[in-house]
Amino acid sequence: MNERLDHRPTRIDLHHLNEMLHNFLMMFRPHAAEPQQVEDIDWEDGEIEDQTEGPAR
């Protein structure tokens, strides 16, 4: 009883297997945190010197 019932050769699609493995593993990848905007700096009050223009002479 160790004969296979289906006598067709087994065909493995390595490309499809690779895609399935890749998609599975990508579920566990660490997601990059989105950069947070710094909104608590008040440029107008001189808390940080305005560096958009060259140094005053």
Order of alpha helices (4+ residues) and beta strands (2+ residues): alpha
